[in-house]
């Protein structure tokens, strides 16, 4: 670190000495020159205008051939990049809108299919229930018909048995009470007449 500091000191001294020498030469030249501003002297105007035109021409050529084309190329590249980005953004927006429309269409189709499936399932279940109910009603009607037929047969049989028992009872009662021996047809006729008379009384 000390070596670097010692190396810098002679360099700084040399720079300072050169600056002082330059300032002394400038002061000497200023003392030798005539007082006043040289650019205000009329005899120097032609050379000033000439060098102004030369510098302006060189600057114009430099600007028109080097600086302006570079700026234009940068602006054109930026404009092209912006146009490309805008085009990609529009394409992405259109693609997103298309995707959303397709999604909504598929969702609506799925809802329609689900509703149709539910209606078909409900109709099928109702048809199955109606068919099962019709079969059950048919079986029930058949059983009721058989039971009514059986009941009618049993009733007819019971009535015939009851008529026979009543005829026998009437024959026995006539023989015991009146000492009259009635025949079976006579007893059955008397029982039927009594039954009809009772039925007429109940109906009245």
Rosetta silent file (secondary structure, phi, psi, omega in degrees, C-alpha in Angstrom):
SEQUENCE: XXXXXXXXXXXXXXXXXXXXXXXXXXXXXXXXXXXXXXXXXXXXXXXXXXXXXXXXXXXXXXXXXXXXXXXXXXXXXXXXXXXXXXXXXXXXXXXXXXXXXXXXXXXXXXXXXXXXXXXXXXXXXXXXXXXXXXXXXXXXXXXXXXXXXXXXXXXXXXXXXXXXXXXXXXXXXXXXXXXXXXXXXXXXXXXXXXXXXXXXXXXX
SCORE:     score description
SCORE:     0.000 S_00000001
   1 L     0.000  -40.693  177.873    0.000    0.000    0.000 S_00000001
   2 H   -66.489  -34.578  178.960    2.906    2.411    0.820 S_00000001
   3 H   -64.675  -40.661  179.066    4.594    1.540   -2.506 S_00000001
   4 H   -65.023  -41.824  179.409    1.479    2.572   -4.441 S_00000001
   5 H   -62.803  -42.513  179.963    1.283    5.873   -2.543 S_00000001
   6 H   -68.070  -31.168  178.613    4.955    6.674   -3.274 S_00000001
   7 H   -72.696  -32.206 -178.932    4.439    5.807   -6.957 S_00000001
   8 H   -73.634  -31.130 -175.793    1.432    8.161   -7.203 S_00000001
   9 H   -61.708  -48.318  178.336    3.263   11.174   -5.710 S_00000001
  10 H   -63.544  -35.033  179.751    5.762   11.680   -8.630 S_00000001
  11 H   -66.025  -43.592  177.573    2.934   11.259  -11.154 S_00000001
  12 H   -62.679  -38.943  178.926    0.823   13.936   -9.429 S_00000001
  13 H   -65.931  -38.028  179.447    3.818   16.248   -9.297 S_00000001
  14 H   -67.235  -40.530  178.630    4.459   15.747  -13.015 S_00000001
  15 H   -64.541  -44.151  179.800    0.828   16.533  -13.887 S_00000001
  16 H   -61.989  -41.449  179.890    0.867   19.645  -11.725 S_00000001
  17 H   -65.051  -40.204  179.502    4.098   20.861  -13.360 S_00000001
  18 H   -66.365  -39.307  178.001    2.690   20.325  -16.863 S_00000001
  19 H   -63.981  -41.622  179.042   -0.495   22.250  -15.982 S_00000001
  20 H   -65.192  -39.168  178.653    1.526   25.171  -14.623 S_00000001
  21 H   -65.665  -39.804  178.193    3.688   25.222  -17.746 S_00000001
  22 H   -65.729  -41.603  179.218    0.598   25.253  -19.968 S_00000001
  23 H   -64.432  -36.316  178.369   -0.981   28.070  -18.011 S_00000001
  24 H   -66.397  -39.904  178.678    2.270   30.074  -18.289 S_00000001
  25 H   -66.755  -38.734  178.586    2.377   29.634  -22.082 S_00000001
  26 H   -65.447  -41.232  178.239   -1.274   30.685  -22.380 S_00000001
  27 H   -64.114  -37.862  178.381   -0.640   33.747  -20.278 S_00000001
  28 H   -66.583  -41.628  179.085    2.353   34.653  -22.475 S_00000001
  29 H   -66.655  -36.906  178.121    0.307   34.210  -25.653 S_00000001
  30 H   -66.744  -33.670  177.399   -2.453   36.342  -24.211 S_00000001
  31 H   -70.543  -34.216  179.121    0.043   39.052  -23.416 S_00000001
  32 H   -76.831  -29.191 -175.634    1.404   39.018  -26.971 S_00000001
  33 L   -73.907  160.887  179.241   -2.073   39.015  -28.649 S_00000001
  34 L   -77.129  147.851 -179.961   -3.977   42.152  -29.370 S_00000001
  35 L   -70.428  154.817  179.849   -6.699   43.123  -26.960 S_00000001
  36 L   108.516  167.936 -178.911  -10.398   42.450  -27.882 S_00000001
  37 L   -89.732  125.691 -178.199  -12.465   39.527  -29.088 S_00000001
  38 H   -67.547  -28.075 -178.987  -11.217   38.071  -32.423 S_00000001
  39 H   -71.822  -11.668  178.163  -14.686   36.872  -33.431 S_00000001
  40 H   -95.788   -3.961  178.802  -15.901   40.477  -33.481 S_00000001
  41 L   -80.885  134.021 -174.690  -13.270   41.621  -35.939 S_00000001
  42 H   -66.292  -35.352 -177.235  -14.684   42.075  -39.446 S_00000001
  43 H   -68.559  -15.689  177.506  -11.588   40.738  -41.193 S_00000001
  44 H   -95.476   -3.394 -177.184  -12.082   37.324  -39.481 S_00000001
  45 H   -64.581  -43.455  179.962  -15.748   36.938  -40.481 S_00000001
  46 H   -57.633  -43.969  178.784  -15.175   35.216  -43.857 S_00000001
  47 H   -66.198  -37.620  177.905  -13.039   32.518  -42.269 S_00000001
  48 H   -64.111  -44.117  178.172  -15.549   32.147  -39.419 S_00000001
  49 H   -63.953  -39.434  178.495  -18.453   31.794  -41.858 S_00000001
  50 H   -61.258  -49.911 -179.326  -16.448   29.314  -43.915 S_00000001
  51 H   -68.753  -29.319  174.549  -15.630   27.134  -40.944 S_00000001
  52 H   -64.465  -43.887  178.414  -19.228   27.509  -39.687 S_00000001
  53 H   -64.849  -41.162  179.488  -20.513   26.227  -43.034 S_00000001
  54 H   -63.763  -45.819 -179.212  -17.952   23.420  -43.026 S_00000001
  55 H   -65.208  -41.765  178.444  -18.815   22.392  -39.470 S_00000001
  56 H   -62.947  -43.325  179.396  -22.566   22.639  -40.164 S_00000001
  57 H   -63.288  -44.405  178.320  -22.191   20.561  -43.345 S_00000001
  58 H   -63.096  -43.230  178.014  -20.105   17.964  -41.558 S_00000001
  59 H   -63.846  -39.923  179.080  -22.589   17.880  -38.670 S_00000001
  60 H   -64.788  -45.503  178.705  -25.532   17.655  -41.050 S_00000001
  61 H   -62.495  -42.613  179.598  -23.918   14.835  -43.035 S_00000001
  62 H   -63.018  -43.880  179.852  -22.989   13.049  -39.825 S_00000001
  63 H   -66.213  -43.682 -175.950  -26.509   13.426  -38.428 S_00000001
  64 H   -74.681  -30.566 -176.689  -28.243   12.456  -41.681 S_00000001
  65 H   -95.502  -25.582 -173.669  -25.953    9.536  -42.519 S_00000001
  66 H  -116.281  -58.174 -171.184  -25.120    8.128  -39.080 S_00000001
  67 H   -73.602  -51.119 -176.825  -27.270    9.367  -36.216 S_00000001
  68 H   -61.818  -45.291  176.957  -30.666    9.770  -37.885 S_00000001
  69 H   -60.313  -36.758  178.666  -30.653    6.330  -39.610 S_00000001
  70 H   -66.045  -44.296  177.734  -29.714    4.699  -36.325 S_00000001
  71 H   -62.277  -42.622  178.402  -32.486    6.534  -34.500 S_00000001
  72 H   -62.758  -41.345  178.597  -34.905    5.663  -37.306 S_00000001
  73 H   -64.808  -38.782  178.099  -33.879    2.000  -37.223 S_00000001
  74 H   -64.796  -44.962  178.951  -34.311    1.928  -33.449 S_00000001
  75 H   -64.285  -40.927  179.018  -37.733    3.565  -33.716 S_00000001
  76 H   -65.112  -40.421  177.581  -38.735    1.255  -36.549 S_00000001
  77 H   -63.953  -41.287  178.251  -37.577   -1.789  -34.587 S_00000001
  78 H   -65.784  -40.746  178.326  -39.497   -0.583  -31.550 S_00000001
  79 H   -64.280  -42.775  178.318  -42.594    0.076  -33.658 S_00000001
  80 H   -63.115  -39.428  178.617  -42.318   -3.361  -35.255 S_00000001
  81 H   -64.938  -42.527  178.204  -41.903   -4.927  -31.819 S_00000001
  82 H   -63.774  -42.381  177.905  -44.942   -3.061  -30.506 S_00000001
  83 H   -62.496  -40.436  178.542  -46.986   -4.085  -33.553 S_00000001
  84 H   -64.463  -42.856  178.026  -45.880   -7.670  -33.072 S_00000001
  85 H   -63.701  -41.147  178.505  -46.798   -7.547  -29.382 S_00000001
  86 H   -65.218  -39.517  178.353  -50.177   -6.008  -30.188 S_00000001
  87 H   -63.618  -43.803  178.535  -50.811   -8.652  -32.843 S_00000001
  88 H   -64.276  -38.737  178.624  -49.917  -11.422  -30.407 S_00000001
  89 H   -64.694  -41.660  177.970  -52.130   -9.847  -27.746 S_00000001
  90 H   -64.564  -43.010  178.536  -55.058   -9.675  -30.189 S_00000001
  91 H   -62.314  -42.070  178.953  -54.485  -13.286  -31.264 S_00000001
  92 H   -65.040  -39.739  178.112  -54.293  -14.384  -27.630 S_00000001
  93 H   -64.822  -42.298  178.153  -57.474  -12.453  -26.816 S_00000001
  94 H   -64.964  -40.308  178.148  -59.287  -13.977  -29.809 S_00000001
  95 H   -64.969  -39.829  177.932  -58.049  -17.446  -28.859 S_00000001
  96 H   -65.088  -40.253  178.223  -59.191  -16.919  -25.267 S_00000001
  97 H   -64.908  -40.743  178.014  -62.611  -15.755  -26.483 S_00000001
  98 H   -63.829  -43.875  179.002  -62.870  -18.800  -28.787 S_00000001
  99 H   -62.252  -41.309  179.516  -61.838  -21.131  -25.969 S_00000001
 100 H   -65.459  -41.600  178.531  -64.375  -19.536  -23.626 S_00000001
 101 H   -63.596  -42.376  177.883  -67.134  -19.832  -26.242 S_00000001
 102 H   -63.747  -40.352  178.845  -66.263  -23.496  -26.834 S_00000001
 103 H   -63.607  -45.142  178.809  -66.222  -24.132  -23.078 S_00000001
 104 H   -64.099  -38.595  178.153  -69.605  -22.469  -22.611 S_00000001
 105 H   -65.271  -43.819  178.227  -71.025  -24.417  -25.568 S_00000001
 106 H   -65.372  -36.912  178.060  -69.705  -27.719  -24.198 S_00000001
 107 H   -65.941  -42.085  178.038  -71.039  -26.832  -20.744 S_00000001
 108 H   -65.136  -39.557  177.615  -74.466  -26.019  -22.162 S_00000001
 109 H   -64.237  -40.462  178.000  -74.436  -29.255  -24.158 S_00000001
 110 H   -64.026  -39.703  177.097  -73.500  -31.208  -21.043 S_00000001
 111 H   -64.320  -41.906  178.746  -76.350  -29.566  -19.142 S_00000001
 112 H   -63.334  -43.177  178.594  -78.788  -30.395  -21.944 S_00000001
 113 H   -63.511  -40.959  178.983  -77.603  -33.992  -22.027 S_00000001
 114 H   -64.294  -41.686  178.629  -77.911  -34.262  -18.244 S_00000001
 115 H   -65.595  -41.528  178.041  -81.442  -32.819  -18.336 S_00000001
 116 H   -64.179  -41.078  177.881  -82.414  -35.157  -21.184 S_00000001
 117 H   -62.934  -41.246  178.884  -80.946  -38.129  -19.314 S_00000001
 118 H   -64.689  -41.477  177.919  -82.864  -37.142  -16.176 S_00000001
 119 H   -64.135  -43.164  179.410  -86.118  -36.811  -18.152 S_00000001
 120 H   -63.980  -42.145  179.713  -85.577  -40.180  -19.836 S_00000001
 121 H   -64.527  -40.735  178.931  -84.733  -41.835  -16.518 S_00000001
 122 H   -65.388  -41.959  178.999  -87.821  -40.309  -14.877 S_00000001
 123 H   -65.430  -40.607  179.276  -90.052  -41.384  -17.758 S_00000001
 124 H   -65.509  -42.548  178.578  -88.584  -44.875  -17.716 S_00000001
 125 H   -63.695  -40.842  178.483  -89.031  -45.153  -13.952 S_00000001
 126 H   -64.793  -39.961  178.574  -92.631  -43.912  -14.245 S_00000001
 127 H   -64.519  -42.678  178.243  -93.314  -46.407  -17.041 S_00000001
 128 H   -63.417  -40.893  179.053  -91.820  -49.219  -14.977 S_00000001
 129 H   -65.198  -41.688  178.123  -93.871  -48.148  -11.958 S_00000001
 130 H   -63.252  -42.030  179.738  -97.061  -47.971  -14.049 S_00000001
 131 H   -64.795  -43.010  179.001  -96.358  -51.395  -15.535 S_00000001
 132 H   -64.142  -39.862  178.357  -95.653  -52.869  -12.103 S_00000001
 133 H   -65.516  -39.471  178.329  -98.819  -51.266  -10.740 S_00000001
 134 H   -64.772  -42.384  178.228 -100.852  -52.596  -13.664 S_00000001
 135 H   -63.679  -41.801  179.076  -99.458  -56.099  -13.121 S_00000001
 136 H   -64.663  -41.036  178.240 -100.158  -55.874   -9.407 S_00000001
 137 H   -64.268  -38.136  179.065 -103.706  -54.616  -10.081 S_00000001
 138 H   -65.600  -45.362  177.997 -104.254  -57.415  -12.570 S_00000001
 139 H   -63.214  -40.092  179.552 -103.026  -60.035  -10.119 S_00000001
 140 H   -64.932  -41.517  178.731 -105.129  -58.463   -7.393 S_00000001
 141 H   -63.508  -40.272  178.395 -108.195  -58.413   -9.629 S_00000001
 142 H   -63.639  -43.418  179.143 -107.617  -62.054  -10.513 S_00000001
 143 H   -65.123  -41.393  179.056 -107.274  -62.967   -6.848 S_00000001
 144 H   -63.577  -40.748  178.336 -110.349  -60.914   -5.937 S_00000001
 145 H   -62.264  -44.088  178.106 -112.299  -62.592   -8.755 S_00000001
 146 H   -62.959  -41.709  179.803 -111.240  -66.015   -7.588 S_00000001
 147 H   -65.362  -38.966  177.311 -112.073  -65.099   -4.019 S_00000001
 148 H   -65.557  -41.398  177.106 -115.524  -63.800   -5.064 S_00000001
 149 H   -63.009  -43.653  178.945 -116.152  -66.937   -7.083 S_00000001
 150 H   -62.920  -41.396  179.564 -115.057  -69.057   -4.147 S_00000001
 151 H   -64.963  -39.716  177.753 -117.215  -66.978   -1.796 S_00000001
 152 H   -64.693  -42.408  177.962 -120.213  -67.339   -4.105 S_00000001
 153 H   -62.713  -45.313  179.953 -119.683  -71.085   -4.290 S_00000001
 154 H   -63.847  -37.784  179.740 -119.297  -71.309   -0.519 S_00000001
 155 H   -67.223  -43.283  178.612 -122.372  -69.134   -0.036 S_00000001
 156 H   -62.425  -42.842  178.937 -124.422  -71.206   -2.440 S_00000001
 157 H   -63.448  -41.128  179.355 -123.217  -74.368   -0.767 S_00000001
 158 H   -65.557  -39.979  178.953 -123.954  -72.886    2.658 S_00000001
 159 H   -65.230  -40.787  178.544 -127.413  -71.804    1.540 S_00000001
 160 H   -65.936  -40.653  177.879 -128.125  -75.237    0.121 S_00000001
 161 H   -66.413  -39.150  178.925 -126.853  -76.873    3.293 S_00000001
 162 H   -65.504  -38.871  177.942 -128.838  -74.412    5.361 S_00000001
 163 H   -64.839  -40.540  179.253 -131.979  -75.124    3.337 S_00000001
 164 H   -65.070  -42.594  179.541 -131.442  -78.855    3.772 S_00000001
 165 H   -66.013  -41.515  179.220 -130.901  -78.473    7.509 S_00000001
 166 H   -64.587  -37.889  178.224 -133.918  -76.180    7.796 S_00000001
 167 H   -64.803  -43.525  177.891 -136.060  -78.681    5.845 S_00000001
 168 H   -63.293  -40.881  179.092 -134.956  -81.492    8.087 S_00000001
 169 H   -65.189  -38.405  179.002 -135.625  -79.346   11.147 S_00000001
 170 H   -66.607  -40.068  178.113 -139.061  -78.428    9.800 S_00000001
 171 H   -62.829  -43.163 -179.664 -139.843  -82.071    9.117 S_00000001
 172 H   -66.613  -39.928 -179.924 -138.725  -83.027   12.631 S_00000001
 173 H   -67.242  -39.897  179.629 -140.674  -80.163   14.200 S_00000001
 174 H   -65.477  -38.989 -179.479 -143.851  -81.009   12.252 S_00000001
 175 H   -68.886  -39.925 -176.812 -143.576  -84.648   13.261 S_00000001
 176 H   -77.897  -41.095 -174.850 -142.999  -83.872   16.919 S_00000001
 177 H   -81.875  -53.160 -174.069 -145.430  -80.973   17.334 S_00000001
 178 H   -96.499  -11.278 -178.010 -148.302  -81.802   15.045 S_00000001
 179 L    72.294   20.983 -179.382 -147.630  -85.489   14.614 S_00000001
 180 L  -102.998  134.754  178.250 -147.651  -84.925   10.862 S_00000001
 181 L   -98.612  103.443 -178.759 -145.076  -86.669    8.751 S_00000001
 182 L   -92.267  153.028  177.553 -144.159  -84.259    5.958 S_00000001
 183 L   -82.972  165.038 -179.739 -142.172  -85.177    2.922 S_00000001
 184 H   -63.834  -44.483  176.737 -138.852  -83.584    2.108 S_00000001
 185 H   -59.210  -39.113  178.648 -140.175  -81.587   -0.900 S_00000001
 186 H   -64.200  -40.615 -179.994 -142.956  -80.209    1.263 S_00000001
 187 H   -65.963  -42.754  178.908 -140.452  -79.205    3.962 S_00000001
 188 H   -65.009  -37.335  179.283 -138.129  -77.539    1.458 S_00000001
 189 H   -65.209  -42.071  179.799 -141.072  -75.680   -0.083 S_00000001
 190 H   -65.246  -39.115  178.547 -142.166  -74.442    3.316 S_00000001
 191 H   -64.834  -42.384  178.877 -138.591  -73.327    4.173 S_00000001
 192 H   -64.169  -39.577  179.429 -138.287  -71.440    0.873 S_00000001
 193 H   -64.982  -40.936  178.055 -141.637  -69.739    1.460 S_00000001
 194 H   -65.572  -40.969  178.978 -140.544  -68.693    4.952 S_00000001
 195 H   -62.807  -41.634  178.749 -137.206  -67.449    3.626 S_00000001
 196 H   -66.664  -37.815  179.298 -138.958  -65.392    0.932 S_00000001
 197 H   -65.247  -42.442  178.050 -141.367  -63.957    3.469 S_00000001
 198 H   -64.430  -39.795  178.505 -138.437  -62.958    5.774 S_00000001
 199 H   -64.394  -37.683  177.775 -136.583  -61.413    2.855 S_00000001
 200 H   -67.214  -38.039  177.821 -139.701  -59.418    1.939 S_00000001
 201 H   -66.764  -41.371  178.546 -140.046  -58.193    5.505 S_00000001
 202 H   -65.330  -38.690  179.122 -136.369  -57.155    5.644 S_00000001
 203 H   -68.261  -36.805  179.047 -136.659  -55.346    2.341 S_00000001
 204 L   -72.503    0.000    0.000 -139.821  -53.545    3.510 S_00000001
